[in-house]
Amino acid sequence: MNLNEKEKIRAKAILVGIVADKSQAEEVEKSLDELSLLLDTAGGETFATVIQNKSTLDPRTLIGSGKVAEIREMCENNEGEIGLVIFDMELSPAQIRNLEEDIGCGVSVIDRSMLILDIFALHATSGEGKLQVELAQLKYTAPRLIGKGTEMSRLGGGIGTRGPGESKLESDRRHLKRRIVALEEELESLAATRRTMRAQRDRSGLKKVAIVGYTNAGKSTLLNYLTDAGILAEDKLFATLDPTTRKFTLPGGETVLLTDTVGFIKKLPHHLVNAFKSTLDEAVSADIIMILTDASDPEYASQLECTEQTLDELGAQDKPTLYVFNKCDRIEGELFVDRTPSRRHTVCISAKTGMGCDELAEKLEELVHEGKSRVVFKIPNAEQRALNVLYKEATVEDVDYGAEYVTVTAVVDSKVRGMLKKYDTQAKDIKADEDY
């Protein structure tokens, strides 16, 4: 049997959710729907969904023996078709081993986090992205694979088992810790390089805008529309892992830096958050946050809440924020805004068609200029270093070179205005009035 045939056999999966309280039933069903989308992104197909109503979890298998028997019977009756059983909650190594032994039929058992890690392995393209995925896999997945013995040869052959790090695990598990340390050191080196690049962008004086949001909200599509970035944009979860930064010119002529970031999702594995810390720091270091939400998704409210919660955990919750509701070409955009919580900076768009993107640019410009004012400076010709400060730290709108002075009209924040107070014509007028 070749690898492609094995992939086809292992592609079908049974999804398992647990309802511990009747009030959670609807939430569990929605989470399983999302798990099915994750499986589709990984290249698999949902064969069946099993829900266990159980207030007390079985420490050995989470679900009861009756449900285990039901899953085993399903696998036996469809032998060769079902290769995976995926739980929508985290499993311990012992629980995975027990479930695989009880179900049998050569079926592998993984959890939601392992599936997400598999998708990240599938979509990692940059060197840093692959290292981040490998580190997360070794920290999370490897302990759950120990004990499979000769079955370790299955690694790399199906959903939940592929990735850049598994061949190392298969050949020499004794060096896992050493490999993890090496990966952390290498990623720290790359993180230092990324910090240097951020510092260079800071020195450029350009405002940094991070496009964040739930996975598949349309962040890459928006960046492509605004800047012709040419990055991959697919209607799948986690199509983008590596941040991409492009320049974008606002309606008034000022340039900002837009950065596409990795999407958020509920129950994101902690090891994944830690491994991708340098990538997620793009949001932390941004001057402005642009939260993109798929307005056409029935779960947009909970997805937006997840995004805001993740930003809060990253320490980026207090930054100036523009709320962008995407895919409004599929719905009544104005009615949608009317029923959303009141937010000062909100816009409805379609990144695919460009609808509302002009308004988005205008609102982004408002945020960039928030707290700024238009000031006229009179700078003596002998002190034109101050003009360099304005070009670097502000938006220069007009320059008039006179015999003794350079008269400059610029949009500045309070910090720059304070630095150049002695050239501020309005400040001089105020001082003259006070003296009078």
Secondary structure as GFF3:
##gff-version 3
##sequence-region A 1 436
A	DSSP	alpha_helix	3	10	.	.	.	ID=ss1
A	DSSP	beta_strand	12	19	.	.	.	ID=ss2
A	DSSP	three_ten_helix	22	24	.	.	.	ID=ss3
A	DSSP	alpha_helix	25	41	.	.	.	ID=ss4
A	DSSP	beta_strand	45	53	.	.	.	ID=ss5
A	DSSP	alpha_helix	65	77	.	.	.	ID=ss6
A	DSSP	beta_strand	82	87	.	.	.	ID=ss7
A	DSSP	alpha_helix	93	103	.	.	.	ID=ss8
A	DSSP	beta_strand	108	111	.	.	.	ID=ss9
A	DSSP	alpha_helix	112	123	.	.	.	ID=ss10
A	DSSP	alpha_helix	127	140	.	.	.	ID=ss11
A	DSSP	alpha_helix	142	145	.	.	.	ID=ss12
A	DSSP	three_ten_helix	149	154	.	.	.	ID=ss13
A	DSSP	alpha_helix	166	171	.	.	.	ID=ss14
A	DSSP	three_ten_helix	173	175	.	.	.	ID=ss15
A	DSSP	alpha_helix	176	203	.	.	.	ID=ss16
A	DSSP	beta_strand	207	213	.	.	.	ID=ss17
A	DSSP	alpha_helix	219	227	.	.	.	ID=ss18
A	DSSP	beta_strand	244	249	.	.	.	ID=ss19
A	DSSP	beta_strand	255	260	.	.	.	ID=ss20
A	DSSP	alpha_helix	270	275	.	.	.	ID=ss21
A	DSSP	alpha_helix	277	284	.	.	.	ID=ss22
A	DSSP	beta_strand	288	294	.	.	.	ID=ss23
A	DSSP	alpha_helix	300	314	.	.	.	ID=ss24
A	DSSP	beta_strand	321	326	.	.	.	ID=ss25
A	DSSP	three_ten_helix	328	330	.	.	.	ID=ss26
A	DSSP	alpha_helix	333	338	.	.	.	ID=ss27
A	DSSP	beta_strand	346	348	.	.	.	ID=ss28
A	DSSP	alpha_helix	357	369	.	.	.	ID=ss29
A	DSSP	beta_strand	373	380	.	.	.	ID=ss30
A	DSSP	three_ten_helix	381	383	.	.	.	ID=ss31
A	DSSP	alpha_helix	385	393	.	.	.	ID=ss32
A	DSSP	beta_strand	395	401	.	.	.	ID=ss33
A	DSSP	beta_strand	405	412	.	.	.	ID=ss34
A	DSSP	alpha_helix	414	419	.	.	.	ID=ss35
A	DSSP	three_ten_helix	421	423	.	.	.	ID=ss36
A	DSSP	alpha_helix	425	435	.	.	.	ID=ss37
###
